[in-house]
Amino acid sequence: MKANLGQIDRVLRIVLGLVLIALSLMGTIGWWGWGGIIPLVTGLMKFCPIYRLFGLNTCKTCSK
């Protein structure tokens, strides 16, 4: 898997994932907050399969 997420994209995904999971654990939002695992994992792996499917790449240092 080639990285296709840039730095800003990664940080936003990780923060969003952590916030959703934390809100779910606190009972503020329902079980769907566990869906935050998806942006968290894609941010940590520097790879998004949806981006690859559509040919997107926000990583400036990675070749397309």
PDB file of N, CA, C and O in Angstrom:
ATOM      1  N   MET A   1       0.835  -1.186   0.000  1.00  0.00           N
ATOM      2  CA  MET A   1       0.000   0.000   0.000  1.00  0.00           C
ATOM      3  C   MET A   1       0.879   1.247   0.000  1.00  0.00           C
ATOM      4  O   MET A   1       1.676   1.461   0.913  1.00  0.00           O
ATOM      5  N   LYS A   2       0.724   2.044  -1.012  1.00  0.00           N
ATOM      6  CA  LYS A   2       1.424   3.317  -1.079  1.00  0.00           C
ATOM      7  C   LYS A   2       0.645   4.367  -0.304  1.00  0.00           C
ATOM      8  O   LYS A   2      -0.583   4.416  -0.376  1.00  0.00           O
ATOM      9  N   ALA A   3       1.348   5.193   0.425  1.00  0.00           N
ATOM     10  CA  ALA A   3       0.695   6.265   1.174  1.00  0.00           C
ATOM     11  C   ALA A   3      -0.007   7.214   0.206  1.00  0.00           C
ATOM     12  O   ALA A   3       0.551   7.578  -0.829  1.00  0.00           O
ATOM     13  N   ASN A   4      -1.232   7.611   0.547  1.00  0.00           N
ATOM     14  CA  ASN A   4      -1.943   8.566  -0.296  1.00  0.00           C
ATOM     15  C   ASN A   4      -2.617   9.669   0.534  1.00  0.00           C
ATOM     16  O   ASN A   4      -3.482  10.387   0.033  1.00  0.00           O
ATOM     17  N   LEU A   5      -2.216   9.796   1.803  1.00  0.00           N
ATOM     18  CA  LEU A   5      -2.756  10.840   2.668  1.00  0.00           C
ATOM     19  C   LEU A   5      -1.656  11.820   3.056  1.00  0.00           C
ATOM     20  O   LEU A   5      -0.577  11.422   3.496  1.00  0.00           O
ATOM     21  N   GLY A   6      -1.943  13.092   2.889  1.00  0.00           N
ATOM     22  CA  GLY A   6      -1.006  14.126   3.294  1.00  0.00           C
ATOM     23  C   GLY A   6      -1.070  14.368   4.791  1.00  0.00           C
ATOM     24  O   GLY A   6      -1.929  13.819   5.480  1.00  0.00           O
ATOM     25  N   GLN A   7      -0.158  15.191   5.294  1.00  0.00           N
ATOM     26  CA  GLN A   7      -0.037  15.441   6.727  1.00  0.00           C
ATOM     27  C   GLN A   7      -1.313  16.028   7.333  1.00  0.00           C
ATOM     28  O   GLN A   7      -1.772  15.552   8.372  1.00  0.00           O
ATOM     29  N   ILE A   8      -1.884  17.040   6.711  1.00  0.00           N
ATOM     30  CA  ILE A   8      -3.086  17.674   7.260  1.00  0.00           C
ATOM     31  C   ILE A   8      -4.249  16.688   7.251  1.00  0.00           C
ATOM     32  O   ILE A   8      -4.997  16.596   8.224  1.00  0.00           O
ATOM     33  N   ASP A   9      -4.398  15.966   6.173  1.00  0.00           N
ATOM     34  CA  ASP A   9      -5.454  14.965   6.048  1.00  0.00           C
ATOM     35  C   ASP A   9      -5.323  13.914   7.155  1.00  0.00           C
ATOM     36  O   ASP A   9      -6.318  13.533   7.773  1.00  0.00           O
ATOM     37  N   ARG A  10      -4.106  13.452   7.400  1.00  0.00           N
ATOM     38  CA  ARG A  10      -3.858  12.454   8.439  1.00  0.00           C
ATOM     39  C   ARG A  10      -4.223  12.977   9.819  1.00  0.00           C
ATOM     40  O   ARG A  10      -4.907  12.299  10.586  1.00  0.00           O
ATOM     41  N   VAL A  11      -3.769  14.177  10.131  1.00  0.00           N
ATOM     42  CA  VAL A  11      -4.040  14.750  11.460  1.00  0.00           C
ATOM     43  C   VAL A  11      -5.543  14.915  11.672  1.00  0.00           C
ATOM     44  O   VAL A  11      -6.055  14.586  12.742  1.00  0.00           O
ATOM     45  N   LEU A  12      -6.250  15.417  10.668  1.00  0.00           N
ATOM     46  CA  LEU A  12      -7.695  15.593  10.790  1.00  0.00           C
ATOM     47  C   LEU A  12      -8.411  14.260  10.999  1.00  0.00           C
ATOM     48  O   LEU A  12      -9.340  14.170  11.803  1.00  0.00           O
ATOM     49  N   ARG A  13      -7.986  13.239  10.287  1.00  0.00           N
ATOM     50  CA  ARG A  13      -8.609  11.921  10.436  1.00  0.00           C
ATOM     51  C   ARG A  13      -8.362  11.341  11.823  1.00  0.00           C
ATOM     52  O   ARG A  13      -9.273  10.794  12.443  1.00  0.00           O
ATOM     53  N   ILE A  14      -7.136  11.460  12.305  1.00  0.00           N
ATOM     54  CA  ILE A  14      -6.801  10.919  13.623  1.00  0.00           C
ATOM     55  C   ILE A  14      -7.586  11.647  14.713  1.00  0.00           C
ATOM     56  O   ILE A  14      -8.147  11.012  15.606  1.00  0.00           O
ATOM     57  N   VAL A  15      -7.625  12.967  14.642  1.00  0.00           N
ATOM     58  CA  VAL A  15      -8.366  13.744  15.637  1.00  0.00           C
ATOM     59  C   VAL A  15      -9.852  13.406  15.582  1.00  0.00           C
ATOM     60  O   VAL A  15     -10.471  13.178  16.622  1.00  0.00           O
ATOM     61  N   LEU A  16     -10.428  13.371  14.392  1.00  0.00           N
ATOM     62  CA  LEU A  16     -11.844  13.039  14.242  1.00  0.00           C
ATOM     63  C   LEU A  16     -12.146  11.655  14.811  1.00  0.00           C
ATOM     64  O   LEU A  16     -13.127  11.476  15.533  1.00  0.00           O
ATOM     65  N   GLY A  17     -11.310  10.688  14.488  1.00  0.00           N
ATOM     66  CA  GLY A  17     -11.513   9.333  14.990  1.00  0.00           C
ATOM     67  C   GLY A  17     -11.463   9.268  16.500  1.00  0.00           C
ATOM     68  O   GLY A  17     -12.311   8.631  17.124  1.00  0.00           O
ATOM     69  N   LEU A  18     -10.474   9.924  17.098  1.00  0.00           N
ATOM     70  CA  LEU A  18     -10.349   9.923  18.557  1.00  0.00           C
ATOM     71  C   LEU A  18     -11.526  10.625  19.223  1.00  0.00           C
ATOM     72  O   LEU A  18     -12.024  10.164  20.250  1.00  0.00           O
ATOM     73  N   VAL A  19     -11.974  11.735  18.647  1.00  0.00           N
ATOM     74  CA  VAL A  19     -13.113  12.469  19.211  1.00  0.00           C
ATOM     75  C   VAL A  19     -14.380  11.621  19.155  1.00  0.00           C
ATOM     76  O   VAL A  19     -15.115  11.546  20.140  1.00  0.00           O
ATOM     77  N   LEU A  20     -14.642  10.991  18.033  1.00  0.00           N
ATOM     78  CA  LEU A  20     -15.835  10.144  17.906  1.00  0.00           C
ATOM     79  C   LEU A  20     -15.815   8.985  18.901  1.00  0.00           C
ATOM     80  O   LEU A  20     -16.829   8.683  19.531  1.00  0.00           O
ATOM     81  N   ILE A  21     -14.668   8.344  19.037  1.00  0.00           N
ATOM     82  CA  ILE A  21     -14.560   7.224  19.969  1.00  0.00           C
ATOM     83  C   ILE A  21     -14.737   7.708  21.406  1.00  0.00           C
ATOM     84  O   ILE A  21     -15.436   7.070  22.194  1.00  0.00           O
ATOM     85  N   ALA A  22     -14.107   8.831  21.751  1.00  0.00           N
ATOM     86  CA  ALA A  22     -14.228   9.378  23.107  1.00  0.00           C
ATOM     87  C   ALA A  22     -15.672   9.756  23.420  1.00  0.00           C
ATOM     88  O   ALA A  22     -16.159   9.473  24.515  1.00  0.00           O
ATOM     89  N   LEU A  23     -16.361  10.390  22.478  1.00  0.00           N
ATOM     90  CA  LEU A  23     -17.760  10.762  22.693  1.00  0.00           C
ATOM     91  C   LEU A  23     -18.634   9.531  22.861  1.00  0.00           C
ATOM     92  O   LEU A  23     -19.588   9.550  23.639  1.00  0.00           O
ATOM     93  N   SER A  24     -18.323   8.473  22.147  1.00  0.00           N
ATOM     94  CA  SER A  24     -19.076   7.239  22.277  1.00  0.00           C
ATOM     95  C   SER A  24     -18.836   6.607  23.648  1.00  0.00           C
ATOM     96  O   SER A  24     -19.772   6.117  24.280  1.00  0.00           O
ATOM     97  N   LEU A  25     -17.601   6.619  24.101  1.00  0.00           N
ATOM     98  CA  LEU A  25     -17.277   6.060  25.417  1.00  0.00           C
ATOM     99  C   LEU A  25     -17.938   6.840  26.546  1.00  0.00           C
ATOM    100  O   LEU A  25     -18.331   6.253  27.554  1.00  0.00           O
ATOM    101  N   MET A  26     -18.066   8.164  26.389  1.00  0.00           N
ATOM    102  CA  MET A  26     -18.685   8.999  27.411  1.00  0.00           C
ATOM    103  C   MET A  26     -20.206   8.929  27.372  1.00  0.00           C
ATOM    104  O   MET A  26     -20.874   9.450  28.266  1.00  0.00           O
ATOM    105  N   GLY A  27     -20.754   8.297  26.354  1.00  0.00           N
ATOM    106  CA  GLY A  27     -22.196   8.165  26.241  1.00  0.00           C
ATOM    107  C   GLY A  27     -22.876   9.380  25.631  1.00  0.00           C
ATOM    108  O   GLY A  27     -24.104   9.465  25.632  1.00  0.00           O
ATOM    109  N   THR A  28     -22.099  10.316  25.111  1.00  0.00           N
ATOM    110  CA  THR A  28     -22.657  11.514  24.490  1.00  0.00           C
ATOM    111  C   THR A  28     -23.341  11.177  23.171  1.00  0.00           C
ATOM    112  O   THR A  28     -24.416  11.693  22.865  1.00  0.00           O
ATOM    113  N   ILE A  29     -22.713  10.319  22.408  1.00  0.00           N
ATOM    114  CA  ILE A  29     -23.313   9.851  21.158  1.00  0.00           C
ATOM    115  C   ILE A  29     -23.474   8.341  21.269  1.00  0.00           C
ATOM    116  O   ILE A  29     -22.928   7.721  22.182  1.00  0.00           O
ATOM    117  N   GLY A  30     -24.189   7.775  20.385  1.00  0.00           N
ATOM    118  CA  GLY A  30     -24.478   6.344  20.447  1.00  0.00           C
ATOM    119  C   GLY A  30     -23.320   5.481  19.991  1.00  0.00           C
ATOM    120  O   GLY A  30     -22.176   5.925  19.891  1.00  0.00           O
ATOM    121  N   TRP A  31     -23.657   4.231  19.717  1.00  0.00           N
ATOM    122  CA  TRP A  31     -22.671   3.242  19.306  1.00  0.00           C
ATOM    123  C   TRP A  31     -22.009   3.582  17.983  1.00  0.00           C
ATOM    124  O   TRP A  31     -20.911   3.108  17.693  1.00  0.00           O
ATOM    125  N   TRP A  32     -22.677   4.407  17.177  1.00  0.00           N
ATOM    126  CA  TRP A  32     -22.115   4.746  15.860  1.00  0.00           C
ATOM    127  C   TRP A  32     -20.805   5.523  15.982  1.00  0.00           C
ATOM    128  O   TRP A  32     -20.050   5.615  15.014  1.00  0.00           O
ATOM    129  N   GLY A  33     -20.529   6.079  17.158  1.00  0.00           N
ATOM    130  CA  GLY A  33     -19.265   6.785  17.375  1.00  0.00           C
ATOM    131  C   GLY A  33     -18.057   5.875  17.214  1.00  0.00           C
ATOM    132  O   GLY A  33     -16.947   6.336  16.951  1.00  0.00           O
ATOM    133  N   TRP A  34     -18.289   4.572  17.376  1.00  0.00           N
ATOM    134  CA  TRP A  34     -17.193   3.621  17.170  1.00  0.00           C
ATOM    135  C   TRP A  34     -16.768   3.565  15.708  1.00  0.00           C
ATOM    136  O   TRP A  34     -15.737   2.980  15.376  1.00  0.00           O
ATOM    137  N   GLY A  35     -17.560   4.170  14.843  1.00  0.00           N
ATOM    138  CA  GLY A  35     -17.154   4.292  13.446  1.00  0.00           C
ATOM    139  C   GLY A  35     -15.915   5.168  13.299  1.00  0.00           C
ATOM    140  O   GLY A  35     -15.295   5.200  12.235  1.00  0.00           O
ATOM    141  N   GLY A  36     -15.554   5.877  14.365  1.00  0.00           N
ATOM    142  CA  GLY A  36     -14.338   6.681  14.377  1.00  0.00           C
ATOM    143  C   GLY A  36     -13.081   5.842  14.225  1.00  0.00           C
ATOM    144  O   GLY A  36     -11.997   6.369  13.973  1.00  0.00           O
ATOM    145  N   ILE A  37     -13.231   4.546  14.378  1.00  0.00           N
ATOM    146  CA  ILE A  37     -12.079   3.652  14.171  1.00  0.00           C
ATOM    147  C   ILE A  37     -11.595   3.731  12.728  1.00  0.00           C
ATOM    148  O   ILE A  37     -10.399   3.613  12.461  1.00  0.00           O
ATOM    149  N   ILE A  38     -12.521   3.929  11.804  1.00  0.00           N
ATOM    150  CA  ILE A  38     -12.152   3.960  10.380  1.00  0.00           C
ATOM    151  C   ILE A  38     -11.235   5.139  10.057  1.00  0.00           C
ATOM    152  O   ILE A  38     -10.159   4.918   9.501  1.00  0.00           O
ATOM    153  N   PRO A  39     -11.613   6.392  10.380  1.00  0.00           N
ATOM    154  CA  PRO A  39     -10.677   7.475  10.086  1.00  0.00           C
ATOM    155  C   PRO A  39      -9.397   7.378  10.916  1.00  0.00           C
ATOM    156  O   PRO A  39      -8.331   7.783  10.452  1.00  0.00           O
ATOM    157  N   LEU A  40      -9.489   6.850  12.133  1.00  0.00           N
ATOM    158  CA  LEU A  40      -8.298   6.687  12.966  1.00  0.00           C
ATOM    159  C   LEU A  40      -7.300   5.739  12.318  1.00  0.00           C
ATOM    160  O   LEU A  40      -6.114   6.053  12.223  1.00  0.00           O
ATOM    161  N   VAL A  41      -7.769   4.594  11.877  1.00  0.00           N
ATOM    162  CA  VAL A  41      -6.886   3.598  11.263  1.00  0.00           C
ATOM    163  C   VAL A  41      -6.325   4.103   9.937  1.00  0.00           C
ATOM    164  O   VAL A  41      -5.134   3.940   9.672  1.00  0.00           O
ATOM    165  N   THR A  42      -7.160   4.712   9.104  1.00  0.00           N
ATOM    166  CA  THR A  42      -6.656   5.204   7.817  1.00  0.00           C
ATOM    167  C   THR A  42      -5.636   6.315   8.034  1.00  0.00           C
ATOM    168  O   THR A  42      -4.657   6.406   7.293  1.00  0.00           O
ATOM    169  N   GLY A  43      -5.852   7.159   9.037  1.00  0.00           N
ATOM    170  CA  GLY A  43      -4.881   8.211   9.336  1.00  0.00           C
ATOM    171  C   GLY A  43      -3.560   7.654   9.823  1.00  0.00           C
ATOM    172  O   GLY A  43      -2.497   8.141   9.438  1.00  0.00           O
ATOM    173  N   LEU A  44      -3.619   6.635  10.668  1.00  0.00           N
ATOM    174  CA  LEU A  44      -2.395   6.031  11.187  1.00  0.00           C
ATOM    175  C   LEU A  44      -1.642   5.253  10.116  1.00  0.00           C
ATOM    176  O   LEU A  44      -0.414   5.183  10.145  1.00  0.00           O
ATOM    177  N   MET A  45      -2.375   4.667   9.170  1.00  0.00           N
ATOM    178  CA  MET A  45      -1.743   3.879   8.115  1.00  0.00           C
ATOM    179  C   MET A  45      -1.293   4.724   6.917  1.00  0.00           C
ATOM    180  O   MET A  45      -0.597   4.224   6.033  1.00  0.00           O
ATOM    181  N   LYS A  46      -1.685   5.994   6.888  1.00  0.00           N
ATOM    182  CA  LYS A  46      -1.357   6.904   5.781  1.00  0.00           C
ATOM    183  C   LYS A  46      -1.955   6.441   4.450  1.00  0.00           C
ATOM    184  O   LYS A  46      -1.447   6.783   3.382  1.00  0.00           O
ATOM    185  N   PHE A  47      -3.013   5.679   4.522  1.00  0.00           N
ATOM    186  CA  PHE A  47      -3.603   5.105   3.309  1.00  0.00           C
ATOM    187  C   PHE A  47      -5.118   5.066   3.446  1.00  0.00           C
ATOM    188  O   PHE A  47      -5.649   4.640   4.471  1.00  0.00           O
ATOM    189  N   CYS A  48      -5.808   5.519   2.398  1.00  0.00           N
ATOM    190  CA  CYS A  48      -7.257   5.465   2.359  1.00  0.00           C
ATOM    191  C   CYS A  48      -7.675   4.709   1.097  1.00  0.00           C
ATOM    192  O   CYS A  48      -7.386   5.159  -0.012  1.00  0.00           O
ATOM    193  N   PRO A  49      -8.346   3.573   1.250  1.00  0.00           N
ATOM    194  CA  PRO A  49      -8.745   2.801   0.076  1.00  0.00           C
ATOM    195  C   PRO A  49      -9.743   3.554  -0.817  1.00  0.00           C
ATOM    196  O   PRO A  49      -9.747   3.355  -2.032  1.00  0.00           O
ATOM    197  N   ILE A  50     -10.574   4.402  -0.238  1.00  0.00           N
ATOM    198  CA  ILE A  50     -11.529   5.184  -1.036  1.00  0.00           C
ATOM    199  C   ILE A  50     -10.773   6.167  -1.931  1.00  0.00           C
ATOM    200  O   ILE A  50     -11.122   6.349  -3.097  1.00  0.00           O
ATOM    201  N   TYR A  51      -9.728   6.804  -1.373  1.00  0.00           N
ATOM    202  CA  TYR A  51      -8.911   7.713  -2.190  1.00  0.00           C
ATOM    203  C   TYR A  51      -8.311   6.957  -3.369  1.00  0.00           C
ATOM    204  O   TYR A  51      -8.295   7.463  -4.491  1.00  0.00           O
ATOM    205  N   ARG A  52      -7.827   5.769  -3.121  1.00  0.00           N
ATOM    206  CA  ARG A  52      -7.211   4.980  -4.197  1.00  0.00           C
ATOM    207  C   ARG A  52      -8.241   4.632  -5.259  1.00  0.00           C
ATOM    208  O   ARG A  52      -7.950   4.678  -6.454  1.00  0.00           O
ATOM    209  N   LEU A  53      -9.442   4.284  -4.822  1.00  0.00           N
ATOM    210  CA  LEU A  53     -10.515   3.930  -5.740  1.00  0.00           C
ATOM    211  C   LEU A  53     -10.823   5.070  -6.708  1.00  0.00           C
ATOM    212  O   LEU A  53     -11.074   4.838  -7.891  1.00  0.00           O
ATOM    213  N   PHE A  54     -10.802   6.308  -6.196  1.00  0.00           N
ATOM    214  CA  PHE A  54     -11.107   7.474  -7.016  1.00  0.00           C
ATOM    215  C   PHE A  54      -9.860   8.166  -7.565  1.00  0.00           C
ATOM    216  O   PHE A  54      -9.973   9.197  -8.228  1.00  0.00           O
ATOM    217  N   GLY A  55      -8.686   7.623  -7.302  1.00  0.00           N
ATOM    218  CA  GLY A  55      -7.458   8.186  -7.837  1.00  0.00           C
ATOM    219  C   GLY A  55      -7.003   9.462  -7.147  1.00  0.00           C
ATOM    220  O   GLY A  55      -6.284  10.265  -7.743  1.00  0.00           O
ATOM    221  N   LEU A  56      -7.412   9.659  -5.902  1.00  0.00           N
ATOM    222  CA  LEU A  56      -7.030  10.858  -5.162  1.00  0.00           C
ATOM    223  C   LEU A  56      -5.737  10.614  -4.403  1.00  0.00           C
ATOM    224  O   LEU A  56      -5.429   9.485  -4.020  1.00  0.00           O
ATOM    225  N   ASN A  57      -4.982  11.695  -4.189  1.00  0.00           N
ATOM    226  CA  ASN A  57      -3.736  11.615  -3.436  1.00  0.00           C
ATOM    227  C   ASN A  57      -3.448  12.985  -2.833  1.00  0.00           C
ATOM    228  O   ASN A  57      -3.195  13.938  -3.570  1.00  0.00           O
ATOM    229  N   THR A  58      -3.483  13.100  -1.507  1.00  0.00           N
ATOM    230  CA  THR A  58      -3.198  14.372  -0.850  1.00  0.00           C
ATOM    231  C   THR A  58      -1.777  14.429  -0.321  1.00  0.00           C
ATOM    232  O   THR A  58      -1.386  15.409   0.312  1.00  0.00           O
ATOM    233  N   CYS A  59      -1.010  13.393  -0.573  1.00  0.00           N
ATOM    234  CA  CYS A  59       0.374  13.325  -0.115  1.00  0.00           C
ATOM    235  C   CYS A  59       1.275  14.008  -1.138  1.00  0.00           C
ATOM    236  O   CYS A  59       1.421  13.529  -2.262  1.00  0.00           O
ATOM    237  N   LYS A  60       1.868  15.112  -0.751  1.00  0.00           N
ATOM    238  CA  LYS A  60       2.695  15.875  -1.700  1.00  0.00           C
ATOM    239  C   LYS A  60       4.032  15.193  -1.998  1.00  0.00           C
ATOM    240  O   LYS A  60       4.573  15.342  -3.094  1.00  0.00           O
ATOM    241  N   THR A  61       4.568  14.441  -1.021  1.00  0.00           N
ATOM    242  CA  THR A  61       5.865  13.815  -1.232  1.00  0.00           C
ATOM    243  C   THR A  61       5.764  12.441  -1.873  1.00  0.00           C
ATOM    244  O   THR A  61       6.780  11.843  -2.227  1.00  0.00           O
ATOM    245  N   CYS A  62       4.551  11.940  -2.024  1.00  0.00           N
ATOM    246  CA  CYS A  62       4.346  10.620  -2.638  1.00  0.00           C
ATOM    247  C   CYS A  62       4.050  10.761  -4.120  1.00  0.00           C
ATOM    248  O   CYS A  62       3.363  11.690  -4.544  1.00  0.00           O
ATOM    249  N   SER A  63       4.565   9.852  -4.884  1.00  0.00           N
ATOM    250  CA  SER A  63       4.262   9.892  -6.313  1.00  0.00           C
ATOM    251  C   SER A  63       2.889   9.324  -6.564  1.00  0.00           C
ATOM    252  O   SER A  63       2.431   8.447  -5.832  1.00  0.00           O
ATOM    253  N   LYS A  64       2.226   9.816  -7.595  1.00  0.00           N
ATOM    254  CA  LYS A  64       0.857   9.369  -7.889  1.00  0.00           C
ATOM    255  C   LYS A  64       0.842   8.096  -8.677  1.00  0.00           C
ATOM    256  O   LYS A  64      -0.228   7.586  -9.007  1.00  0.00           O
TER     257      LYS A  64
END
